Amino acid sequence: MQKTPGSNGYKVSKLAVAIQTDGS
């Protein structure tokens, strides 16, 4: 899963959303 680019992109997207929510 970690080797899959899609999984990495999804993880980054989720992380960005978490940061945005936390900052808000």
GINORWO-V312687 format. One record per residue. RES is the residue in three letters. PSI is psi in radians with two decimals (NA if undefined). OMEGA is omega in degrees with one decimal (999 if undefined). NEAR is the number of other ideal C-beta (glycine too) atoms within 10 Angstrom. Layout:
{{RES & PSI & OMEGA & NEAR} {RES & PSI & OMEGA & NEAR}}
//
This chain:
{{MET & -0.78 & -179.3 & 8} {GLN & -0.54 & -178.3 & 6} {LYS & -0.30 & -178.2 & 6} {THR & 2.14 & 179.2 & 9} {PRO & -0.68 & -179.3 & 7} {GLY & -0.75 & -178.5 & 8} {SER & -0.73 & -179.4 & 11} {ASN & -0.80 & 179.4 & 12} {GLY & -0.71 & -179.3 & 10} {TYR & -0.71 & -179.4 & 12} {LYS & -0.78 & -179.3 & 12} {VAL & -0.75 & -178.8 & 10} {SER & -0.78 & -179.3 & 10} {LYS & -0.70 & -179.1 & 10} {LEU & -0.75 & 179.6 & 10} {ALA & -0.73 & -180.0 & 10} {VAL & -0.70 & -179.0 & 10} {ALA & -0.73 & -179.7 & 10} {ILE & -0.75 & -179.3 & 10} {GLN & -0.76 & -179.0 & 9} {THR & -0.71 & -178.5 & 8} {ASP & -0.75 & -179.4 & 7} {GLY & -0.65 & -179.4 & 6} {SER & NA & 999 & 5}}
//
